[in-house]
């Protein structure tokens, strides 16, 4: 009788805490054997906000002019991208009025412009002073957070022009075995408040969803699977059932 109860306990703990292979797969309905899997979803054109930090450089055929417009030296250029502090100090912060203050050129409004639109706005001002100038503008304050059931939760920075939720999760070490790939929450700050998206990474429709491409300051939250609570409390359940079984056997023997 005692062995029977031990087997029941072992089986209940085993099946109650199992994770099926299907729970661990991404894009389960995607047919890899066909070329018809085309999902049209363009990346979102991010609009520059106040407190964003931009990398801005203005180049011309005149080396002296380059030094004046960019206030650079060889050592400065080498140290510019070494760490986050250097990016913050040496980048151009968008003021509350939406401007960036550039040497010689002065203030240029870039608020609610895309990076490409901001480049053209700065280029038009540079053309008034320089001949054959070239302007480079990049957003260097693209940070995002990944929380929940991932191996390395935290805040990360993206230095590409776009970022997908799959890339963000990959940067955070992928989803753990406890993560629910069907319940991913995207929290996005917007001008009027906060916008949220719920996406299912097991379905191919995610590739064309609103939350697939991330924006700066987005938060990705991976919910736990329902059996995680059971797994966490397995030692307590095991101890409880063992105590009940022992008490029952002792009582029966008595």
PyMOL commands that set and color helices and strands:
alter all, ss='L'
color gray80, all
select helices_A, chain A and resi 2-16+21-24+63-70+74-79+84-90+115-127+165-171+204-208+228-232+234-253
alter helices_A, ss='H'
color red, helices_A
select strands_A, chain A and resi 53-59+92-93+99-102+106-109+134-139+143-148+154-157+179-190+193-199+219-224
alter strands_A, ss='S'
color yellow, strands_A
deselect
rebuild
show_as cartoon
